[in-house]
Amino acid sequence: MRVIYQIGRLDSQMKSFTFIYNDKEYKDKQLSSFALKEHFGNSAKLILIYPVSLPFNRTLIDNKSSLDDNFKQRIKDIWKNNEEYLNNPKEFFKLHPHFNLADDFIIIHSIGEYEGVKFVSSYNDIVLGILFDMIDRYMENRFNELYIDISSGLNIYISALLEAARHLYVFTKLQSWNGNEVEIYKVFSEPIIGSSASEFRTFKEEMKFKTFFSSPIKKEDIDNYSLARRIIKIIEKNNEFKTKLQNCLENFALHFSALKNATPLVNYEFEKDKEEDIKDLIKKIVISGREKLNNNWKKSPSLPKDDFLKVLLSLSFYIGILKILNVIKLPNNGVDIKEIKKRFGSKKSSIYKKFAHHLNIIFVGNEISNLENHIKNYKKNFNREWIPLNEIVPRTHSQSDQRHFFAHAGFESVLVEINKCVDKIYVRYKEDVKEKIKRYLINAL
């Protein structure tokens, strides 16, 4: 499935052109994206982006305008009563000549004064308006190719469109560590304005962005519900939603930090959310953010783009982590240490390979081997009972601290219990130390 975005036109002549794509001609097209859509056929959806200020252009209704008389009259009506238009600009764009030629359209905020109407917005709000739409479409009907046609539109809208595409790439990559991220292409035609040519070639270039195994949120974002409070205040959700969001962010932080810092027992023993619940949070945040943007078309709300990116990218990353962790067996009462070694400490089958954390494989493998040797040399009988690890493994310290916790791959002797049944060794964290472990992991984000 492919999705195409282009900034829509509205001018007095609405001329048609011939575009050439992959050496094939597409005649009588008013936008290059129409040629691209025809080229792909039913496998592509075209979304046009209209700045809300488009009708405020005097040339649209002068004597030289070739627009339909009824459409010109609608523009005149808007000038007489722009408040009605600005309350619901979508109704006007349903009359646009291109309405039936595209699959859908969205409206974005404008910047500047046009025919006496002043539009106050921010670049970040324009980026978020486009990004919210991209994420919503991706979550509803996952597409694998995105085409950004930059052949039309003012510089600010083109820049915002390209930035939104970059954020979408990261959003999809973070939940697709198996390599199923969206492929993004920049499309552009030869310059039309001022040209005497009758045909215009269209070019395609793939856009690639680097994505790192790095948390979008930090400790200070989680402390005291800080980030969740800021987002909820903007999108006006209730305390129940705030709690769900906070819990999701905390659980993401725990499992991310456990993977980053090579403490695999955490990935078994700590709570994981359902993927569908995380997707539901993303959708609700996107929809509420878009509603906030659409409340006032003269002046946008100046949403905190960085906060929205932190939340959306963290939740998407959480989905990606869960997809990788779905191979591990959830413990009923402790985890078989050979299972941990296979899933995390084996060069052949380690989960860390997905994230290019190859040193973690060696570190965890060595720590588990040392643990196995200590247990092998333990002379007392387990009698099927759980024994504190510090009775088996001699340590010079009696209290846990963060440094020791990470130095032993999370198998800190004063935090862990061991049980041996026949030839299997099971490990688990003591129930009363999990809050302490949680603090260690969040501090180490």
N, C-alpha and C positions, 0 to 999 in steps of 0.2 A: 504494500500500500504506500502511495506517495501523497504528500501534501505540498502545495505550492502557495507561497504568499507573495503578494505584490501590492505596493501602494497604488490605490485606484486613481483614475483621472476624472476630472469634470471640467471641461473647457468648452468654449463656444463653438468649436468646429468638430471636435471628436473625430478627427481624420483616421482613416484606416491605412494600414501599411502591409507590405509583404515582408515576412520574417523568414529567415533561413536557419533551420536547426538541423544538425547532422546531415547537411547537404540536401535537405528536403525543403521545398517551398511551402509556406502557409500564407495564403493570400487573404486580403481584406480583414486584417486583424487590428483592432484598435489598441491592443496591449500585447506585448511579447509573451506574457503568461498564457494568453489564449492560444497562441501557437504551441506552447509547451504542453498545455492541457490536451490539445488535439493530438499531439505527438504520442502522448502516453495513453490516450483513450480512457477507458473506464477504470484504469488502475490509479488515477490521480484525482485529487480533489483540489479545487482552486479557491483560495480565500483572499478576497480583496480587502484592503485596509483603507478606510476613509478618514482623514482628519476632519473633525467636526466643523471646521471653518470653511469647507469647500463651497457651500452655496453663496458665501459672501464675496462675490466677484462680479463687478459691474458688467464685464464683457459677456457674461452668460445671458444677459437679457437685452443687449443692445441690438440694433438693426442688423448687424452682421452675423448674429448668432444663428446657427443652424439647428439649435435644439428644438424639440417639439414644443408647440405653443402652449399646450397644457402644462408641460414641465416648467416652461418659463414662467407661467402664471403662478405655479406653486412657489417658485423662487421669489417672485414679487411679494407673494403673501408672507413669506418668511421674513422679508425685509420689513414689512409693516408690523409683524408681530413675531419677533424672534424668540420671545419667551416660550411660546407654544412649541416652536421647533426644538428649542434647547431642552424642553422637558422630555421629549421623546424623538431624538433625531433619526432613529431607525426607520420610522414611518416614511420619512422623506427619501431615504436611500433605497427603499423598496420600489420607488418610482424611477430610480436611476436607469439609464439605458443599458447598463451592464448587469442589471439584477438577474436576468435569466441566463446570462452567459457564464456566471461563476456559480460555484456550489454554495457559497456563503460569503458574508462580509462581516467585518467588525469596525467599530468606530473608535478612534483614539482622540485624545485631547490635542488642542492646537496651542501654539504660542504666537502672540502678536496681535495687532489690531487690524481688522478688516471691515471696511465700510462702516466705521464707527462702532463696531462691536469689539471689545477688548477681551482677548482670551489669555488667561493667566494659568500656566501649567509649569511643570518641571520635566526635564528630560527623563528623570528616573521614573516618573509616573507613566510616561509614554512607553518606556521599556517594559515596565510591569504590565501595562495594559495588553501589550502584544504577547509577553511571556505567559500571562495567565491563560490566554486563549490557546497557546501552543500546548501547555501542560494539560489543560482540560481535554483537548482533542486527543492527545497522546494517551491519557489515562482511560478515555472512553473507548477509543478504537485505535489501538497501537499501530503506528505506521513506522516503516523502516527507512524511508527516504524523505528528506525535507529539502525543498528547493526555494531559495530566497532570491526572487527576481528584483534586482536593484536598478532596473532600466527606467523607472519613473519615481517621482517624489522628491521633496526637498531634502537637503543634506541631513537635517536633524532627524527626519523620519527614517531615512535609510540607515543612519548610524544606530538608531534605536532598534530597528529591525534586525540588523546584524548582531547587535549585542544580545538581544533576546534569543537569537539562534544559538549563540555561544553558550548562554546559560542553559538552554534546553539540551544541548549536547552533553554538558556536564551532568545535568539531571538524569539523562538516560544512561550515561556511562556508569554512574554510581550505582545503579541497580542492575547493571548488565556486565558483570565482571567476566562472564563467559564470552564476551565479544559481540553482543547483540545490540550495541548502542545504535542510535539513529545515524545514518549517513547524511551529511548536510552538504549541499552544493549551492554555490553562489552563481547566479545566472544573470547575464547582462547582454544587451544588444549594442550594436554600433550606435554612436550618437545620432539622434534624429533631429533635434532642434538645430537649425542652421545648415542642415545637410541638403544637398540637391539630389541625393540618391533616391531610388525608388524601391530598393530592396536593402534589408538590414540583417546582417548575420548576427546570430545569437550564440554566445559562448557559455561554457559551463566549467567551473573550477570547484574541486572538492575543498571543503573547509575542515581542517583538523585542529583540534585543541588538546592540550595536555591535561590529564586528570590525575591527581595524586592521591595516595592513601593518606589523607589528612582530614581531620574532623572539621566540619564547618562551624561547630560550636565549641566553646571553651567552658571551663569551670564556672566562670562568672556568669555565663548565660543560663546555667542550670541552678546556681545558688538562689534560694529564696524565690523560685519560680520566675526569675528575672525576665528571660526572653518570652516565656509563655504569657506573662502578665502584659508585656508590651504589645504582643500580637493580639491578645484577646481584647485589650482596650480599644484597638483600632477596628477590629472586625465585629466587635460588639456581641461576642458569644458569652454564654453563661459560665458559672464556676465549674460545672460538670465538664464542659468542653476544655476548660483550662487545665483541670486535673488530668484528663485523658492525654492532652498534649504534653504536659509536663512528664507524665509517666513514660510516654513514648520517647521523649527526648532523653530521659534518664536511662532507659533501657538500651537505646541506641548507644549512648555514651559508654555504658558498661561493656557491651559486646564489642564495640569498636576498640576501646582501650585494652580489652583482654586480647584481642587479635594483634594489636600494635605492640603490646608489651609482653606477649608470649606467656599468658596465664590461661591455658586451655580449660582447666577445670571450671573456670568461671563461665565459659560458653556452654557448659553442660548444666550447671547448677542454678544459674540465675534466670529469672523470668524472661520469656520472649513473647512479643505481641504477635497477633495474627496478621498476616500480610494484608488481608482484606480490610482490617480495622485501620491499618496505616494508610492504605489507599483512600479510605473514607475520610480520614483527617485531611489528607492533601486536597481532595476534591472540595471539601467544605471551606478550607482556607482560601483556595483559588476563587471559588464562587463568591465568597464574602468579600474578598479583596477587590474583585471586579465590581461588585455592587457598590462598594465604597467609592471607587473611581467614577462610577456612572451617576453618582448622586448629584453632581454639579458639573455641567459641561462648559461653563464659563471659567470656572476656577477649580483646578484639581486639588486633591487633599494633601499632596506632598507626602506620600506614604514612605516609610523608611525601607528603602529597597534592600539594604543590607540585612535587616532583620527578617524580611520575607525570604531572602535567599538562604539565610542560615537555616530557617525552619524547613523550607521545601527541600533543600539539598540534603539536610540531615535525615529527613524522613525517607527520601528516595534512597540514600545510602543505606539506611536501616533495612529497606526491602532487599537491596543487593546483598547485604550480609546474611539475611535470613535465607536467601536462596542458596547460598553457599553452605550455611550451617544445617540445612535440612537433611544432610546425610548422616548427622550424628544422632546416636540413640539417646533418647531422654532417659535419665536414670530414675529407677523406682526407689532405690536405696543404695546410693553410691555408684561409682563408675568403674568399670573394669579398666585397670591401668594399661592393659594391652590395647584396648579400644582407643584410649587417648593417644598412645604412641603411634598407632596405625593412622589415625586421622590428623595428627598434628606433628608427630616426631619422626615420620618416615619420609625419606627423600622421594619415594615412589608415589605415595598417595596423600601427602600432606595438604591440608586446606590452605596452608600459608603460601603454597605455590600460586594460587589464584591471585594473590595480592603481591606477588614478587618479594615475599619476606623469607628469603632462603636461609638467612642466618637464624631466624626463629626456629626453623626445622632442626638445625644442629643443636641449638641451645636446649630446646625441649626434649629432644631425643637423648641428649647426654644427661640431663637432669633426671629423667625417668629411669634411665639405666642405673644411675647412682642410687636412686631410691630402691630399685629392685634388688640391688646388691645388699643394701642395708637390711632389707626385709629378709633376704635369703640367709643372712648371718644372724638373724634374731633367733635366739635359742628357746624362748618361751613359747608355749602353746597359745594360739589365738582363741581356741574354744568358741569359735564363731562369734566372738564379741568384738566391738569396735574399740580400738586402742589408740590413744593420742599418739601422733607421729613422733612427738618429742621423747617418748619412751623408747623408741626404736632408733631414731637418728640423733646422735649426740650433737648438741649445739652449744655454743659458748654464751648464748643469750637466752633469757627466760621470757622476754616480752617481744611481741610482734612489733615491727615497724615497717614502713613503706619500702625502705631500701632492701631489707631482708626478703620481703614478700616478692618483689620483682627479681631479686638475685637468684631465687630458687624457683622461677617459673610459676609462682603462685602456690607451690607446695611448701609453704612455710610451716615448719614443724609444730608450732604452737597453735596453728589454725586448722590443721588437717587431722582427720581420723582415718585409721587403716583397719581393714578387715580382710582376713584370708580364709577362703573357703576352698578346700582341696588344692587345686593348682592355680586358682584365680585370686588376684589381689584387687580389692576394691578401695577406692578413696572417696572421701567427701569432706566438705567443710563443716566445722562445728556450727550448729544453728545460731549460736549467740555471737558469732564473729562476722556475720555477713554484712552488717552495716559498716563495720570497720573496713572490710574489703571494698565495699562500694565507694567509700571515701578515698581509698588508695587509687582506685581506678579512675575516678573523676578528676582527682588531683593530677593524674598523669596523662590527661587528654592531650 
